[in-house]
Amino acid sequence: MEEIKPEESRKNIVLKKPPVLFKQTQKVIAELSDKLDGDFLAYWISGEGNLVEQDVIALHRILSQKSRRDTLYFYVKSDGGSGQAALRMTHLLRTRYSKLIALVPLDCASAATMLALGADSIMMGPLAYLSAIDTSITHDLSPIDEKYNDKVSVSQNELDRVLRLWEVKSAEKSKNPYEKLYEHIHPLVFGAVDRASSLSIRLTQEILSYHMTDQAATERISNHLNAAYPSHGYPITSREAKKIGLNIVDLDETVNDQLLALNDLYSEMAQKAHTDYDELHYHDNEILKIFETRGLQLFYQKEKDWFYRTEERRYIEMNDESSWRRVEIESGKQKVKKFFIR
């Protein structure tokens, strides 16, 4: 086993740190807020981050420290994460605002699509898309990718397609397909995937019910988003979303441009911030997600060391000091303070 390098050998290495562009983002948010007839809140997640349960607590903190109007314009950019967290966020926002409007200029996929569905209307720009809400899971008994020595995610859609192909093309018509499939995928994984699929539908129905009273419509939309697309990442544009029956509004061009400018600033904040110690060790200082409203920004920053264990062909994390950070202007100076959610 490789020896993990001691801290003394790293004393002269300067760690890369991402920029905190609070003054620049606040300028854009002030311009946006002046155009909108309600509060504005940004929720931005990089491609390396996920929508998770901790984010609900961070959302509560930022909502608790601002005056409120009746309407919230909620900018959402994320590739997805936890559907349960999306439901909890929807519930929290609905307890604070009588009307929610989702602003979607870019990707708003998977669990983020669920979150957007909690809004009374979804404003989408020309680059915007939603996605299917079917769930893929990585179970303790999932198959192992031998190349990377890591568990493989499995989805209900993939399993259903394998079974359909078996029925159509298998020469062994008399055999039960599960006998062969169980050689590669554990039976408990089948059960867990089926449960996850049912959960996605139930969560979506509950989220839609916050503003839709037609139960048949909520069931139809939820089932469609869970099963109608051949890929989890299939981009549902505004044109397709309207066909599904969602309340889609075209995003004002000026507002869309400002949201894209905000995305550029957030992307700069969330740039890769890796510092290599040697060929087996590096430090990661990347910002993964941001909440921001007028006068206040919260962001989550990953701050940890990684060690590549060659005999296991995987990275081991060490010295994890990742945390949420709060940014405000105090006495004319930008202050960044850590806070923790567990």
VMD Tcl script that draws the C-alpha trace (Angstrom):
set ca {
  {0.00 0.00 0.00}
  {1.27 3.50 -0.87}
  {2.24 5.71 2.01}
  {0.06 8.81 2.38}
  {2.33 11.86 2.17}
  {2.60 13.81 5.45}
  {1.45 17.42 5.73}
  {5.01 18.74 6.26}
  {5.90 18.14 2.60}
  {3.09 20.48 1.45}
  {3.91 23.59 3.46}
  {5.34 25.51 0.51}
  {2.46 24.73 -1.86}
  {-0.04 27.54 -2.44}
  {-3.57 26.17 -2.73}
  {-5.74 27.39 -5.60}
  {-8.81 29.23 -4.39}
  {-11.88 30.12 -6.46}
  {-12.98 33.77 -6.62}
  {-15.98 35.02 -4.66}
  {-17.67 37.50 -7.01}
  {-20.29 38.79 -4.61}
  {-20.16 42.45 -5.66}
  {-20.51 41.52 -9.33}
  {-23.39 39.08 -8.79}
  {-25.17 41.55 -6.49}
  {-25.08 44.16 -9.24}
  {-26.86 41.79 -11.65}
  {-29.35 40.71 -8.99}
  {-30.16 44.33 -8.13}
  {-30.91 45.02 -11.81}
  {-33.08 41.91 -12.02}
  {-34.93 42.68 -8.81}
  {-35.81 46.15 -10.03}
  {-37.47 44.64 -13.12}
  {-39.53 42.00 -11.28}
  {-42.75 42.49 -9.32}
  {-41.60 40.14 -6.55}
  {-38.59 38.79 -4.68}
  {-35.71 37.19 -6.55}
  {-33.75 34.15 -5.40}
  {-31.04 32.25 -7.29}
  {-30.31 28.55 -6.73}
  {-27.35 27.54 -8.89}
  {-25.56 24.18 -8.83}
  {-22.48 23.28 -10.87}
  {-22.19 20.07 -12.86}
  {-20.14 18.63 -9.98}
  {-22.84 19.25 -7.37}
  {-26.26 17.83 -6.53}
  {-29.53 19.03 -5.05}
  {-29.48 17.43 -1.57}
  {-31.31 17.52 1.76}
  {-28.81 19.96 3.33}
  {-29.85 22.55 0.74}
  {-33.29 22.75 2.35}
  {-31.71 24.09 5.56}
  {-29.60 26.57 3.58}
  {-32.75 27.72 1.75}
  {-34.51 28.21 5.09}
  {-31.62 30.34 6.34}
  {-31.67 32.66 3.36}
  {-35.47 32.98 3.42}
  {-35.46 33.75 7.14}
  {-33.22 36.77 6.69}
  {-35.05 38.73 4.02}
  {-38.29 40.70 3.84}
  {-40.88 39.10 1.60}
  {-43.40 40.06 -1.01}
  {-46.20 37.76 -2.19}
  {-44.38 36.51 -5.30}
  {-41.00 34.80 -5.64}
  {-39.05 34.57 -8.87}
  {-36.86 31.50 -8.36}
  {-33.89 31.03 -10.70}
  {-33.01 27.33 -10.84}
  {-29.98 25.83 -12.58}
  {-29.06 22.22 -11.75}
  {-28.54 18.76 -13.25}
  {-30.56 17.18 -10.43}
  {-30.17 15.30 -7.20}
  {-32.70 14.27 -4.54}
  {-36.41 14.29 -5.35}
  {-37.22 14.25 -1.63}
  {-35.21 17.46 -1.19}
  {-37.10 19.01 -4.13}
  {-40.40 18.26 -2.39}
  {-39.19 19.73 0.91}
  {-37.98 22.89 -0.87}
  {-41.32 23.24 -2.65}
  {-43.14 22.93 0.67}
  {-40.86 25.50 2.33}
  {-41.25 28.00 -0.51}
  {-45.04 27.51 -0.52}
  {-45.22 28.35 3.19}
  {-43.49 31.67 2.48}
  {-44.96 32.79 -0.85}
  {-48.45 32.72 -2.36}
  {-47.06 32.64 -5.91}
  {-43.92 30.99 -7.30}
  {-42.45 31.61 -10.74}
  {-39.51 29.45 -11.84}
  {-36.91 31.15 -14.03}
  {-35.13 28.57 -16.22}
  {-32.54 29.93 -18.66}
  {-30.42 26.76 -18.88}
  {-30.44 23.16 -17.57}
  {-33.07 22.31 -14.98}
  {-32.95 18.52 -15.01}
  {-34.15 15.52 -13.00}
  {-34.84 16.58 -9.39}
  {-34.46 20.22 -10.45}
  {-37.31 19.61 -12.91}
  {-39.36 18.39 -9.93}
  {-38.51 21.60 -8.08}
  {-39.55 23.75 -11.06}
  {-42.84 21.84 -11.25}
  {-43.70 23.29 -7.84}
  {-44.01 26.76 -9.42}
  {-47.27 28.20 -10.71}
  {-45.52 28.89 -14.00}
  {-42.13 28.11 -15.52}
  {-40.43 30.80 -17.59}
  {-38.02 29.20 -20.06}
  {-35.41 30.75 -22.33}
  {-34.18 29.45 -25.72}
  {-31.33 27.49 -24.06}
  {-33.53 26.06 -21.29}
  {-34.62 22.47 -20.83}
  {-36.26 20.23 -18.29}
  {-35.82 16.45 -18.25}
  {-37.43 13.15 -17.35}
  {-37.81 12.39 -13.64}
  {-37.20 8.63 -13.72}
  {-34.64 7.57 -11.16}
  {-31.43 5.59 -11.53}
  {-29.90 4.27 -8.32}
  {-26.52 3.04 -7.18}
  {-27.28 0.24 -4.74}
  {-24.85 -1.48 -2.36}
  {-25.38 -4.60 -4.49}
  {-25.14 -2.84 -7.88}
  {-22.88 -4.33 -10.56}
  {-19.23 -3.22 -10.48}
  {-17.53 -1.37 -13.32}
  {-14.28 -3.34 -13.50}
  {-12.36 -0.54 -15.24}
  {-12.96 2.04 -12.51}
  {-13.76 -0.36 -9.65}
  {-16.99 1.48 -8.93}
  {-20.67 0.62 -8.63}
  {-22.86 1.11 -11.72}
  {-26.18 2.97 -11.49}
  {-29.28 1.08 -12.68}
  {-32.60 2.57 -13.83}
  {-36.11 1.19 -14.27}
  {-36.09 2.24 -17.92}
  {-32.95 0.20 -18.61}
  {-34.33 -2.91 -16.91}
  {-37.66 -2.62 -18.75}
  {-35.86 -2.33 -22.08}
  {-33.74 -5.40 -21.39}
  {-36.88 -7.41 -20.60}
  {-38.64 -6.18 -23.75}
  {-35.63 -7.04 -25.90}
  {-35.53 -10.50 -24.34}
  {-39.16 -11.11 -25.27}
  {-38.62 -9.94 -28.86}
  {-35.21 -11.36 -29.72}
  {-34.32 -14.19 -27.35}
  {-34.00 -17.63 -28.89}
  {-34.67 -19.16 -25.47}
  {-38.35 -18.23 -25.37}
  {-39.21 -20.82 -22.77}
  {-36.71 -19.56 -20.19}
  {-37.43 -17.01 -17.53}
  {-35.29 -13.93 -18.38}
  {-34.74 -13.17 -14.70}
  {-32.67 -16.34 -14.35}
  {-30.06 -14.82 -16.67}
  {-30.41 -11.25 -15.44}
  {-29.87 -12.27 -11.83}
  {-26.40 -13.47 -12.83}
  {-25.52 -9.80 -13.44}
  {-27.96 -7.77 -11.32}
  {-28.91 -8.77 -7.79}
  {-32.68 -9.32 -7.19}
  {-32.66 -6.69 -4.44}
  {-31.45 -4.12 -6.98}
  {-34.54 -4.89 -9.12}
  {-36.76 -4.24 -6.12}
  {-34.93 -1.06 -5.16}
  {-35.17 0.33 -8.71}
  {-38.91 -0.39 -8.86}
  {-39.42 1.36 -5.53}
  {-37.35 4.37 -6.69}
  {-39.48 4.67 -9.83}
  {-42.69 4.64 -7.77}
  {-41.17 7.24 -5.46}
  {-40.36 9.59 -8.35}
  {-43.97 9.48 -9.56}
  {-45.36 10.02 -6.07}
  {-43.04 12.95 -5.36}
  {-43.94 14.64 -8.64}
  {-47.66 14.23 -8.02}
  {-47.30 15.76 -4.56}
  {-45.24 18.70 -5.86}
  {-47.74 19.44 -8.65}
  {-50.63 19.28 -6.19}
  {-49.40 22.46 -4.47}
  {-50.87 24.46 -7.37}
  {-52.86 21.96 -9.50}
  {-56.24 20.71 -8.31}
  {-56.85 18.31 -11.21}
  {-55.63 14.97 -9.82}
  {-55.97 13.21 -13.18}
  {-53.69 15.83 -14.76}
  {-51.04 15.51 -12.03}
  {-51.03 11.71 -12.46}
  {-50.81 11.98 -16.25}
  {-47.93 14.49 -16.18}
  {-46.05 12.54 -13.49}
  {-46.33 9.23 -15.33}
  {-45.38 10.87 -18.62}
  {-42.22 12.43 -17.17}
  {-41.28 9.12 -15.55}
  {-41.77 6.75 -18.49}
  {-42.26 8.52 -21.83}
  {-38.64 9.31 -22.70}
  {-35.90 6.91 -23.87}
  {-33.21 8.75 -21.91}
  {-33.14 10.31 -18.46}
  {-31.30 13.27 -19.93}
  {-33.70 13.82 -22.82}
  {-33.98 17.64 -23.11}
  {-37.58 18.78 -22.70}
  {-37.63 22.20 -24.32}
  {-40.37 24.78 -23.78}
  {-42.14 23.51 -26.91}
  {-42.30 19.95 -25.58}
  {-43.14 21.08 -22.03}
  {-46.21 22.94 -23.30}
  {-47.41 19.77 -25.07}
  {-47.14 17.86 -21.77}
  {-49.53 20.35 -20.18}
  {-47.13 22.44 -18.10}
  {-47.71 26.17 -17.65}
  {-44.76 27.44 -19.68}
  {-44.09 31.11 -20.41}
  {-41.37 32.45 -22.69}
  {-38.68 34.20 -20.66}
  {-38.27 37.90 -21.38}
  {-35.16 38.41 -23.51}
  {-33.63 41.03 -21.21}
  {-34.24 38.92 -18.09}
  {-32.85 35.86 -19.87}
  {-29.67 37.76 -20.79}
  {-29.22 38.89 -17.19}
  {-29.68 35.34 -15.90}
  {-27.09 34.11 -18.38}
  {-24.72 36.85 -17.17}
  {-25.32 35.64 -13.61}
  {-24.59 32.09 -14.76}
  {-21.25 33.27 -16.21}
  {-20.28 34.78 -12.86}
  {-21.34 31.67 -10.93}
  {-19.44 29.47 -13.39}
  {-16.32 31.54 -12.74}
  {-16.81 31.10 -8.99}
  {-17.28 27.35 -9.49}
  {-14.21 26.86 -11.66}
  {-11.96 23.87 -11.01}
  {-9.64 24.64 -8.09}
  {-7.41 21.57 -7.89}
  {-3.89 21.81 -6.48}
  {-1.66 18.81 -7.21}
  {0.73 17.78 -4.45}
  {2.16 14.95 -6.54}
  {0.90 12.24 -8.92}
  {-1.20 10.58 -6.19}
  {-2.40 13.50 -4.04}
  {-4.34 16.68 -4.74}
  {-6.42 19.29 -2.94}
  {-9.91 20.27 -4.11}
  {-11.29 23.74 -3.31}
  {-14.26 23.86 -5.69}
  {-17.49 25.79 -5.08}
  {-20.41 23.48 -5.87}
  {-23.62 25.45 -5.29}
  {-24.89 28.94 -4.60}
  {-28.01 30.52 -3.09}
  {-28.26 34.26 -3.55}
  {-30.74 37.07 -3.06}
  {-30.36 40.81 -2.72}
  {-27.81 41.52 0.01}
  {-26.89 37.92 0.84}
  {-25.10 34.97 -0.76}
  {-24.62 31.44 0.59}
  {-22.38 28.94 -1.16}
  {-21.14 25.44 -0.49}
  {-17.41 24.88 -1.00}
  {-15.72 21.53 -1.21}
  {-12.40 21.68 0.65}
  {-10.57 18.39 1.01}
  {-7.54 16.32 0.02}
  {-7.70 13.28 -2.25}
  {-5.33 10.32 -2.31}
  {-5.33 7.77 -5.14}
  {-4.97 4.26 -3.72}
  {-3.52 2.37 -6.67}
  {-4.23 -1.16 -5.44}
  {-7.94 -0.30 -5.13}
  {-7.99 1.95 -8.22}
  {-9.95 4.67 -6.44}
  {-9.53 7.99 -4.66}
  {-9.74 8.26 -0.87}
  {-10.82 11.61 0.63}
  {-8.92 13.09 3.57}
  {-8.85 16.26 5.69}
  {-12.38 17.22 4.72}
  {-13.18 20.82 5.72}
  {-16.03 21.34 3.24}
  {-18.71 23.71 4.47}
  {-21.29 26.32 3.66}
  {-20.09 29.93 3.50}
  {-22.05 33.14 4.04}
  {-21.10 36.32 2.15}
  {-22.20 39.80 3.15}
  {-20.89 43.35 3.03}
  {-19.95 44.64 6.50}
  {-18.65 48.22 6.90}
  {-18.02 48.37 3.18}
  {-15.94 45.17 3.14}
  {-16.80 41.73 1.80}
  {-16.90 39.15 4.59}
  {-16.99 35.37 4.09}
  {-17.92 33.26 7.12}
  {-18.27 29.50 7.44}
  {-21.35 27.83 8.81}
  {-22.18 24.15 9.10}
  {-25.20 21.99 8.34}
  {-25.20 18.36 9.47}
}
mol new
graphics top color blue
foreach p $ca { graphics top sphere $p radius 0.5 }
foreach p [lrange $ca 0 end-1] q [lrange $ca 1 end] { graphics top cylinder $p $q radius 0.2 }
display resetview
